[in-house]
Protein backbone atom coordinates (compact mmCIF):
# COMPACT_ATOMS: atom_id res chain seq x y z
CA UNK A 1 0.00 0.00 0.00
CA UNK A 2 2.79 2.45 0.84
CA UNK A 3 4.16 2.00 -2.68
CA UNK A 4 0.84 3.19 -4.12
CA UNK A 5 0.28 6.02 -1.65
CA UNK A 6 3.40 7.32 0.08
CA UNK A 7 2.83 8.23 3.74
CA UNK A 8 1.62 11.77 4.24
CA UNK A 9 3.12 13.96 6.95
CA UNK A 10 1.01 14.16 10.09
CA UNK A 11 -1.58 16.92 10.02
CA UNK A 12 -1.55 19.53 12.75
CA UNK A 13 -3.95 22.32 13.57
CA UNK A 14 -2.48 25.75 14.17
CA UNK A 15 -4.46 27.97 16.53
CA UNK A 16 -4.52 30.80 13.97
CA UNK A 17 -6.31 28.52 11.49
CA UNK A 18 -9.21 28.26 13.96
CA UNK A 19 -10.27 31.93 13.68
CA UNK A 20 -13.96 32.04 12.76
CA UNK A 21 -14.63 28.43 13.72
CA UNK A 22 -17.25 27.56 16.31
CA UNK A 23 -17.33 25.15 19.21
CA UNK A 24 -18.52 25.00 22.79
CA UNK A 25 -17.17 25.54 26.30
CA UNK A 26 -16.22 22.43 28.30
CA UNK A 27 -14.51 24.22 31.23
CA UNK A 28 -15.71 27.73 32.15
CA UNK A 29 -13.81 30.46 30.28
CA UNK A 30 -12.57 33.24 32.57
CA UNK A 31 -11.19 36.63 31.41
CA UNK A 32 -7.45 37.05 31.96
CA UNK A 33 -6.86 33.31 32.35
CA UNK A 34 -6.35 30.33 30.05
CA UNK A 35 -7.87 27.77 32.42
CA UNK A 36 -11.00 27.67 30.26
CA UNK A 37 -11.36 24.88 27.70
CA UNK A 38 -13.30 24.80 24.46
CA UNK A 39 -13.95 21.96 22.03
CA UNK A 40 -13.58 22.92 18.39
CA UNK A 41 -14.18 20.05 15.97
CA UNK A 42 -12.59 17.12 17.82
CA UNK A 43 -9.85 19.12 19.55
CA UNK A 44 -9.69 20.73 22.98
CA UNK A 45 -8.10 24.19 23.29
CA UNK A 46 -7.24 26.41 26.24
CA UNK A 47 -9.27 29.59 25.93
CA UNK A 48 -9.80 33.06 27.29
CA UNK A 49 -12.42 35.72 26.57
CA UNK A 50 -13.38 39.29 27.42
CA UNK A 51 -16.27 38.01 29.58
CA UNK A 52 -16.95 34.91 31.64
CA UNK A 53 -18.50 32.14 29.51
CA UNK A 54 -20.19 29.18 31.25
CA UNK A 55 -19.91 25.49 30.35
CA UNK A 56 -22.03 24.43 27.38
CA UNK A 57 -22.12 27.85 25.74
CA UNK A 58 -21.47 27.90 22.00
CA UNK A 59 -18.47 30.08 21.08
CA UNK A 60 -16.64 31.47 18.05
CA UNK A 61 -12.84 31.87 17.87
CA UNK A 62 -11.93 35.55 17.35
CA UNK A 63 -8.14 35.26 17.56
CA UNK A 64 -5.29 33.12 18.78
CA UNK A 65 -2.44 33.88 21.13
CA UNK A 66 0.28 31.25 21.01
CA UNK A 67 -1.28 27.88 21.80
CA UNK A 68 -4.59 29.16 23.16
CA UNK A 69 -7.57 30.85 21.56
CA UNK A 70 -9.65 33.92 22.35
CA UNK A 71 -13.36 33.23 22.02
CA UNK A 72 -16.68 35.05 22.22
CA UNK A 73 -19.98 33.55 23.28
CA UNK A 74 -22.61 33.09 20.58
CA UNK A 75 -26.19 34.16 21.14
CA UNK A 76 -28.25 31.22 19.88
CA UNK A 77 -31.34 33.49 19.61
CA UNK A 78 -29.96 35.11 16.43
N, C-alpha and C positions, 0 to 999 in steps of 0.2 A: 504494500500500500504506500509506503513512504517513497517508493520510486515513482509512483504515479502522482502523488501530491506531497511535495517536500514539506516538512514541518514548518508551520508558521510561527513567528515569534509570539510570545505570550502577549495578550492584550491587557492594557492597563487603562484605568480611567483617571484622567487628570481633573483635579477639582475645578479648574477653569472651564472645562468642557461641560460642566453641569449647569452653568448659568442659564436660567430660563426653564430648567426642568422642575418637575413637581414631585412631591413625596409627602411623607407624613412624619410627625414627631413621635419618637418612641421613648425618649427621656426628655423631660421638660427642658425647653430652651430658655436660658437666662441671659439677659444683657450683660456684656462685659466678661463673659465666661464661655469656655468651650466644653462645659460638662454636658450640654445638651446633645442629643443624638437624633438624627433624622434618617429615615430609610428612603433612598432614591433608587428606583429600579430594584435590584437585589442587593444593593450595597448600603452599609451603614456609614454615616459620616458624622464627625463632631461638628456641632453647629453653634452659632450665636445669632442674635437678632437685636434689633433696637428695642423691642418690647418682649415681655415674658410670653411664651407660647406653650400652652399645656399639651400633655400627651394626647395623641389622636388627632390633633389639628392638622389639616392639609397645609402644606407650605410650598413656596416657590423659591428657588435659589436666585439671589440677586447679585452675589459676587462670591469670590473665593479669596481666602487669605492663607497662603501656605497649604496645609493639608486639611483645613477645615473650611466650612462654607458659611456664608451669611444668608439667612433666610428671612422671608416675611410670611406671615400667616395669610391664608386665602379665605376670603369670605364666601362660603358656599351658597349664599343667598343670591349671588350675582346672576 
